[in-house]
Amino acid sequence: MIMNPTVLVLGAGASMLYGYPSGRELFFRILNNLNIATDMDIQGRLTGLGIKTDQIKNFRTELAYADPPSVDAFLELRPEFLEIGKLAMALCLLPCERESHFFNFNWPEDKPASWYRYLMDKLVALNLDEFKHNKLSIITFNYDRSLEHYLFTSLMHRYGKADRECVGALSRIPILHVHGSLGPLPWQEGGAPRPYKFTDNPQEVRAAAEQIIVMSEKQEDAPIFFRAFELMQSAEKIFFLGFGYHDTNLRRMKIGLLAGKTNKFGTSLGLGRAEWRSISDTWHISFKGDDIDILSLFRNHVPL
């Protein structure tokens, strides 16, 4: 069990093993699928959702020449494209909702080990009553719902308990989607619940897109950021996992106010040495070397 107050802050890299793109990959996926006819046919689906062809062409041109680090970063500066941008993101992310990305009886030997399973192993207790005493909180910048679906499903099957009992146990672990999500799962409250699986139903696609929050729509003093800061302020350890360390996101979470008050550790996969040293100096986040991924951080450097 995790007995010391711990917070995980998740970026896009935390979900990539489970079939999701990084922010930059999502940008290319949308751009490419708006340019040519593909199996995803995003252009055709956008038209079916009421988006005009000239709007689609204009969005693609502006997005391509902006060359942003991510689509949501582009939308922050160009709010006139919010509707089409969020629909395009939803259309690209919904096909990723496949349980086989983490529950697979034919998991190939060369596939990296699952950090979701590693986390679940650390949370497991003798019974659900003890499970409720885990002191873990999760703050995610991702729209996907893969982690909560994995934890809930694994919890049910490990303990052989009913949905209601597992909901009660898992609800003790706050999971904050600071930028929204693709909508609530059937066991969660709020909005129109939807199972964890691919859908191309226009009504469900639009509902999922509406749950995505771009910061131009939301002030930095929004309650969810205060809640995130409260969780981090009370933590003994904070782990930044698969995170991009963009100054804007770190500033919005008020990471600078946590200097010296808690231990902060981060993965460095994809970062150059000068980059992670600069982040460490500025935000007081500890890195354990070059190209440290999530499991390496936990297994070799700082255990949960």
Secondary structure, 3 states (H helix, E strand, C coil): CCCCCEEEEECHHHCHHHCCCCHHHHHHHHHHHHHCCCCCCHHHHHHHCCCCHHHHHHHHHHHHHHCCCCHHHHHHHCHHHHHHHHHHHHHHHHHHCCHHHCCCCCCCCCCCCCHHHHHHHHHCCCCHHHHCCCCEEEEECCCCCHHHHHHHHHHHHHHCCCHHHHHHHHCCCCEEECCECCCCCCCCCCCCCCCCCCCCCHHHHHHHHHCECCHHHCCCCCHHHHHHHHHHHCCCEEEEECCCCCHHHHHHCCHHHHCCCCEEEECCCCCCHHHHHHHHHHHCCEECCCCCCHHHHHHHHCCC
